[in-house]
Amino acid sequence: MTTPTSVQLLQQIADIQRMESGKLCVMRQGPKGPYHNLQYSDHGKPVSRYVPHDQVETVAENTLNYRKFKALVGQYAEQIVDQTRAERASDFKKKTEPKLSAWHRKKKSSS
């Protein structure tokens, strides 16, 4: 399996048009099926919102998109960090002074 390039990752990130953070949970079973809520954090405070039956699939897809977004951003960041470190390492190798050959060394005095 090939690793996507940073450009491909950015394109995949841009393709995500809808997302929602949080977790879709079943609150309880009712006569018409399960009742769902969306649990998420808003400025560090836990929030729970009821999700109507007709919106459950959409919210599930949106939360999946958010998890996918986070994973793609993590991959992108990892690639950029690796690239940055590789560039820095190659610059360091280029900037180290070469050892002087016998021709350039100072002659010892015969005193």
trRosetta pair geometry for C-beta under 8 A, 3 or more apart (Angstrom, degrees):
i j d omega theta_ij theta_ji phi_ij phi_ji
3 79 7.8 159 155 -93 125 117
4 8 3.9 -122 -175 93 105 129
4 9 5.3 134 110 -56 121 78
4 12 7.2 16 161 -12 166 136
4 75 7.4 54 58 141 105 141
5 8 4.7 98 52 6 75 101
5 9 7.0 -135 97 -4 41 87
5 79 8.0 130 -167 -166 38 158
6 9 5.5 -51 -147 36 35 114
6 10 6.4 37 153 -19 65 104
6 76 6.0 94 -139 -140 80 81
6 79 5.2 -167 -78 111 96 142
6 80 6.6 90 -114 -64 137 83
6 83 7.8 -34 -44 -26 141 149
7 10 5.8 -53 -149 36 31 111
7 11 6.5 34 151 -20 64 105
8 11 5.6 -53 -149 34 33 113
8 12 6.5 34 152 -18 65 103
9 12 5.7 -54 -149 36 33 110
9 13 6.4 34 151 -20 65 105
9 72 5.5 164 -164 -172 90 92
9 75 5.7 -152 -123 98 138 111
9 76 4.5 176 129 -79 143 96
9 79 7.1 172 2 17 155 147
10 13 5.5 -52 -148 36 33 114
10 14 6.3 33 153 -19 66 106
10 76 6.7 97 -63 -116 70 138
11 14 5.6 -54 -146 38 32 110
11 15 6.4 39 152 -29 63 104
12 15 5.6 -49 -150 26 32 117
12 16 7.5 38 152 -26 59 94
12 72 5.5 -148 101 -130 116 145
13 16 6.2 -51 -167 18 37 110
13 69 6.4 88 -135 -137 79 76
13 72 5.0 -176 -74 120 89 138
13 73 6.6 91 -109 -68 132 75
13 76 7.1 -20 -39 -36 139 147
16 19 5.8 25 161 -44 119 119
16 65 5.1 145 -151 -172 112 107
16 68 6.7 174 -91 91 136 113
16 69 5.3 -134 82 -78 172 103
18 61 7.5 40 94 113 118 101
18 62 5.1 -73 137 -110 98 96
18 65 6.1 93 90 56 63 167
19 62 5.4 153 -137 -171 26 74
19 63 7.6 105 -164 -94 67 20
19 65 4.1 -129 -96 105 87 108
19 66 4.0 132 -178 -71 109 74
19 69 5.6 -8 -106 -13 165 143
20 38 7.1 -36 142 -159 132 145
20 40 7.7 -104 160 -65 86 151
20 59 6.3 -53 58 -148 151 71
20 62 3.9 44 10 132 102 120
20 63 5.4 -48 78 -70 89 64
20 65 7.7 69 17 60 61 103
20 66 5.8 -98 66 -38 31 133
21 40 5.1 108 106 -139 87 128
21 41 7.7 -61 126 43 128 72
21 63 7.3 74 -158 -125 13 76
21 66 5.1 -178 -85 -171 51 156
22 38 4.9 66 121 174 146 91
22 39 5.6 169 -166 83 103 40
22 40 3.0 -70 -84 -68 110 102
22 41 7.8 173 -92 6 81 55
22 63 6.0 -84 74 -112 69 115
22 66 7.8 59 26 59 55 163
23 38 7.3 155 74 -156 36 56
23 39 5.1 -20 59 61 89 95
23 40 7.3 160 13 -71 62 66
23 63 6.7 116 -108 -162 28 148
24 36 5.8 -1 -175 -173 92 125
24 37 7.8 170 -151 88 52 33
24 38 5.7 -28 -97 -100 64 72
24 51 6.7 -23 -135 8 98 162
24 56 7.1 114 -168 -155 138 75
24 59 5.5 130 -92 121 126 109
24 60 5.3 -71 20 -90 165 71
24 63 5.6 -156 -20 8 101 156
25 36 6.6 150 79 -154 40 72
25 37 5.7 -21 64 63 92 78
25 38 7.6 153 18 -100 78 23
25 39 5.7 21 1 -4 126 115
26 29 7.5 17 171 -62 121 66
26 34 4.5 -51 -139 -171 110 135
26 35 7.2 102 -164 69 63 48
26 36 5.9 -49 -102 -97 46 70
27 34 7.6 142 42 178 63 84
27 35 4.6 -47 53 97 110 98
27 36 6.5 168 -5 -118 89 13
27 37 5.1 70 -58 -9 112 107
27 50 7.8 -27 -27 -114 150 78
28 34 7.2 177 96 -147 29 68
28 35 5.5 7 56 42 71 110
29 33 7.3 -82 -150 176 71 27
29 34 5.5 -47 -103 -95 60 67
29 35 7.6 -173 -98 8 12 79
30 33 6.5 0 61 63 83 33
30 34 7.0 128 17 -123 79 15
30 35 5.4 68 -17 -35 120 103
32 53 7.1 -61 124 -78 121 153
33 53 6.8 94 71 -121 123 121
35 50 7.4 -36 176 -145 102 96
36 50 7.6 114 89 -163 55 53
36 51 4.4 -39 98 61 104 111
36 53 7.9 127 18 -94 104 46
36 56 5.2 112 21 -111 154 107
36 59 7.5 164 125 72 139 142
37 48 5.0 27 156 -179 136 94
37 49 6.1 160 -163 78 84 35
37 50 5.4 -49 -104 -98 86 40
37 51 6.0 164 -115 2 25 87
38 48 7.2 163 79 -153 45 49
38 49 4.9 -14 55 60 95 93
38 51 5.4 91 -28 -51 95 117
38 59 5.9 -112 -77 -174 125 138
38 63 7.5 -164 -134 -66 106 128
39 46 6.9 -10 -168 -168 94 97
39 47 7.2 162 -151 85 48 51
39 48 5.0 -12 -100 -102 78 82
40 46 7.8 160 92 -150 28 55
40 47 5.5 -20 69 62 73 98
40 49 8.0 -15 23 9 100 103
41 44 6.3 5 177 -115 113 13
41 45 6.7 146 -158 67 70 31
41 46 5.9 -42 -100 -94 71 49
41 47 6.9 146 -115 13 18 86
42 45 5.6 -34 68 63 75 87
42 47 4.8 35 0 -20 114 135
51 55 5.4 -127 -175 89 87 106
51 56 5.7 110 129 -89 121 65
51 59 5.1 -74 -139 7 142 164
52 55 4.9 73 63 15 83 106
52 56 7.6 -121 96 -37 43 76
53 56 6.1 -30 -157 -14 35 115
55 58 5.2 -62 -161 47 63 114
55 59 5.5 60 143 -23 89 106
56 59 6.0 -60 -144 40 27 106
56 60 6.2 30 157 -21 64 109
57 60 5.7 -55 -147 36 29 114
57 61 6.4 28 155 -17 64 106
58 61 5.8 -57 -151 37 30 110
58 62 6.2 28 153 -18 65 109
59 62 5.5 -54 -143 39 33 112
59 63 6.3 31 158 -18 66 104
60 63 6.1 -55 -146 37 28 106
60 64 6.4 30 152 -18 62 108
61 64 5.6 -56 -150 37 31 114
61 65 6.4 37 150 -23 65 104
62 65 5.5 -48 -148 33 33 116
62 66 6.7 38 151 -23 63 100
63 66 5.5 -46 -151 29 37 115
63 67 6.8 37 151 -17 64 100
64 67 5.8 -52 -151 36 35 110
64 68 6.4 36 149 -19 65 106
65 68 5.5 -55 -147 38 33 114
65 69 6.2 40 151 -25 66 104
66 69 5.5 -48 -148 32 32 116
66 70 6.5 32 154 -19 63 103
67 70 5.8 -51 -149 35 32 111
67 71 6.5 32 152 -18 64 106
68 71 5.8 -57 -150 37 31 111
68 72 6.3 30 154 -18 66 108
69 72 5.9 -59 -147 38 28 109
69 73 6.2 26 157 -17 65 108
70 73 5.9 -55 -146 37 29 110
70 74 6.4 33 153 -21 62 107
71 74 5.6 -55 -152 35 30 114
71 75 6.5 31 152 -18 64 104
72 75 5.7 -52 -149 35 33 111
72 76 6.3 35 152 -20 66 105
73 76 5.6 -52 -146 37 32 114
73 77 6.3 33 155 -19 65 105
74 77 5.8 -53 -145 36 29 110
74 78 6.3 31 155 -20 63 107
75 78 5.7 -56 -149 36 30 113
75 79 6.5 31 154 -19 64 105
76 79 5.8 -57 -152 35 30 111
76 80 6.4 25 154 -15 66 107
77 80 5.8 -58 -147 39 31 109
77 81 6.2 32 155 -20 66 107
78 81 5.8 -54 -146 37 29 111
78 82 6.3 30 155 -18 64 107
79 82 5.7 -55 -148 37 30 111
79 83 6.2 30 154 -19 65 108
80 83 5.6 -52 -145 37 32 113
80 84 6.2 35 154 -22 65 106
81 84 5.7 -53 -146 36 29 113
81 85 6.3 27 156 -17 64 106
82 85 5.9 -57 -148 38 29 108
82 86 6.3 29 154 -20 64 108
83 86 5.7 -55 -147 36 29 112
83 87 6.4 29 154 -18 64 106
84 87 5.8 -56 -150 36 29 110
84 88 6.3 28 153 -18 64 108
85 88 5.6 -54 -146 38 32 111
85 89 6.2 34 154 -21 65 106
86 89 5.7 -54 -147 36 30 111
86 90 6.4 26 155 -16 64 106
87 90 5.9 -56 -147 38 30 107
87 91 6.3 31 153 -19 65 107
88 91 5.7 -53 -147 37 31 112
88 92 6.4 36 152 -24 64 105
89 92 5.6 -51 -149 32 31 114
89 93 6.6 32 153 -18 63 103
90 93 5.7 -51 -149 35 35 112
90 94 6.5 36 152 -20 65 105
91 94 5.7 -56 -149 36 33 112
91 95 6.2 20 158 -14 67 113
92 95 6.1 -64 -143 41 27 104
92 96 6.8 39 157 -38 63 97
93 96 6.3 -43 -153 10 31 112
100 104 4.2 -116 -165 84 105 117
100 105 5.5 133 120 -68 124 72
101 104 5.6 86 54 14 70 96
101 105 7.5 -120 101 -20 37 90
102 105 5.7 -46 -147 15 37 118
